Amino acid sequence: MKPTISIITIGVDDLPRAFAFYRALFELGDDQIGAGDDHVAFFLDERLSFVLFPRTQIAETAGLEAPVAGSPGFVLSHRAADAVEVDAILDQVLVAGGSIITPGTSSEWGYSAYFADSEGNVWELMATPTAN
């Protein structure tokens, strides 16, 4: 895997407060911000997004029942070309000594998987759907 960080997701305890802070700090137009009930995405450029996500949901993604000391406070995301590449990278993760948290899964967002490196740091692999 040649790493390409596409999304940096950080865990927050108060999404509206964090949204207000980063909105003021980044000075981005409304067309560069996407918000949902459980996240806010700042599209910094065509290749990099900065996402705010509740810390409890990051812990859940990492397979923990609740955030505890050592829970990841962020997730690094790598955009793969397609589902085949996501699965191939997961194979490399195992060979390199990491672990798979969530195997490749299709959703409305595309195809994604989560893995932990040898130190427990969480990565997301994703392949966004192609336009029809």
Secondary structure, DSSP 8 states (H G I E B T S, - for coil): ----EEEEEEEES-HHHHHHHHHHHHT--GGGEEE-SS-EEEE-SSS-EEEEEEHHHHHHHTT-SS--TT--SEEEEEE-SSHHHHHHHHHHHHHHT-EEEEEEEEETTEEEEEEE-TT--EEEEEE-----
